[in-house]
Amino acid sequence: MSAPPPPPGQPPSSSSTPPPADARTASFGFRTVPEDMKESLVKQVFNSVASKYDLMNDASSMGVHRLWKDDFVSKLDPGRKGPLRCIDVAGGTGDIALRILDHAREKYADRETTVEVSDINAEMLKEGYKRFKKTMYHNTPQVSFHEANAQEMSAFKDNTYDLYTIAFGIRNCTSIPDVLSEAYRVLKPGGTFACLEFSKVNNPILSTLYDQYSFSVIPLMGTILAGDRDSYQYLVESIRKFPPQPTFAQMIRDAGFKTGPDVDGGAWTDQWGGIACVHTGVKI
Ligand SMILES: C[S@@+](CC[C@H](N)C(=O)[O-])C[C@H]1O[C@@H](n2cnc3c(N)ncnc32)[C@H](O)[C@@H]1O
């Protein structure tokens, strides 16, 4: 069962029929929805945007998402200590997987690092698969695609991966603690959890400018380029609902990971003043 997205023009700040007071709820952008509905609503969003996802990412961030992702992967430096077994969760069209494999190959002549791309959405994975067909990794053991919910990864064994990445994905999941606990389970002891996500901008001037840009320009671009305003409105709103840096760092520790101290450059590293942010943790 899924609730229809609000009709165009309807303020998305609250659901038209609020769930009963004792119901378990989740945020879907600025709407509060019954917890068991969020997953299908998010699925509708990514079903709708899948074929235009890469184009819209470039347009809405003016290409900046590429810099954030490049920086994310280059700091992880895959291949430096030898080949890695990686899992890229909520991996969508494979942006992070491709960067991991390219980095390891170009910098360390490493053709043994592998990435398993997992995502809940078959349409997004299909786009990723098509894209990898154009690369040298297609039909090699270096990349594979798996449909899976980040909150319930029972198809993936305990203590398996050296590196777990999740980029711009965790805020779409209904239960962040469940995602983190599955990340902890599938990583090897000593393995790294790395999350790239939109986060909290602390500078008030940057924050105002960013709000104006994202709430007016991004849904408009969604309408023009993808014919879908509501999905992009959701994506912008979901960013504002994501916990700020110290709160998310604590959630990572609560899952069992060791992090750096609660400062920029410690448990997390802000990109562009916190518009995006990288959190890392190590399984102990
Ligand atoms: C904004 S896209 C990010 C894709 C890719 N990581 C990137 O950086 O370009 C978010 C992805 O999260 C996926 N997703 C949402 N909820 C999920 C869940 N519960 N489990 C796994 N993937 C999920 C969506 O299907 C979508 O592909």
The ligand as an SDF file (V2000), in Angstrom:
LIG
                    3D

 27 29  0  0  0  0  0  0  0  0999 V2000
   19.9770    9.6050   -4.2540 C   0  0  0  0  0  0  0  0  0  0  0  0
   20.1950    7.9620   -4.8170 S   0  0  0  0  0  0  0  0  0  0  0  0
   21.9300    7.7210   -4.6270 C   0  0  0  0  0  0  0  0  0  0  0  0
   22.5070    6.7510   -5.5970 C   0  0  0  0  0  0  0  0  0  0  0  0
   24.0290    6.6550   -5.6110 C   0  0  0  0  0  0  0  0  0  0  0  0
   24.5390    6.1350   -4.3590 N   0  0  0  0  0  0  0  0  0  0  0  0
   24.6590    7.9770   -5.9190 C   0  0  0  0  0  0  0  0  0  0  0  0
   25.3510    8.5180   -5.0660 O   0  0  0  0  0  0  0  0  0  0  0  0
   24.4790    8.4790   -7.0220 O   0  0  0  0  0  0  0  0  0  0  0  0
   19.5250    7.0610   -3.4670 C   0  0  0  0  0  0  0  0  0  0  0  0
   19.4050    5.5680   -3.7070 C   0  0  0  0  0  0  0  0  0  0  0  0
   18.9940    4.9430   -2.4890 O   0  0  0  0  0  0  0  0  0  0  0  0
   18.2010    3.8320   -2.8390 C   0  0  0  0  0  0  0  0  0  0  0  0
   17.4440    3.3980   -1.6520 N   0  0  0  0  0  0  0  0  0  0  0  0
   16.4200    4.0380   -1.0450 C   0  0  0  0  0  0  0  0  0  0  0  0
   15.9980    3.3390    0.0100 N   0  0  0  0  0  0  0  0  0  0  0  0
   16.7830    2.2280    0.0920 C   0  0  0  0  0  0  0  0  0  0  0  0
   16.8430    1.1200    0.9810 C   0  0  0  0  0  0  0  0  0  0  0  0
   16.0150    1.0090    2.0170 N   0  0  0  0  0  0  0  0  0  0  0  0
   17.7700    0.1770    0.7350 N   0  0  0  0  0  0  0  0  0  0  0  0
   18.6190    0.2630   -0.3090 C   0  0  0  0  0  0  0  0  0  0  0  0
   18.6110    1.2950   -1.1880 N   0  0  0  0  0  0  0  0  0  0  0  0
   17.7020    2.2690   -0.9860 C   0  0  0  0  0  0  0  0  0  0  0  0
   17.3390    4.3580   -3.9670 C   0  0  0  0  0  0  0  0  0  0  0  0
   16.7250    3.3340   -4.7030 O   0  0  0  0  0  0  0  0  0  0  0  0
   18.3810    5.1650   -4.7570 C   0  0  0  0  0  0  0  0  0  0  0  0
   18.9900    4.3900   -5.7420 O   0  0  0  0  0  0  0  0  0  0  0  0
  1  2  1  0
  2  3  1  0
  2 10  1  0
  3  4  1  0
  4  5  1  0
  5  6  1  0
  5  7  1  0
  7  8  2  0
  7  9  1  0
 10 11  1  0
 11 12  1  0
 11 26  1  0
 12 13  1  0
 13 14  1  0
 13 24  1  0
 14 15  1  0
 14 23  1  0
 15 16  2  0
 16 17  1  0
 17 18  1  0
 17 23  2  0
 18 19  1  0
 18 20  2  0
 20 21  1  0
 21 22  2  0
 22 23  1  0
 24 25  1  0
 24 26  1  0
 26 27  1  0
M  CHG  2   2   1   9  -1
M  END
$$$$
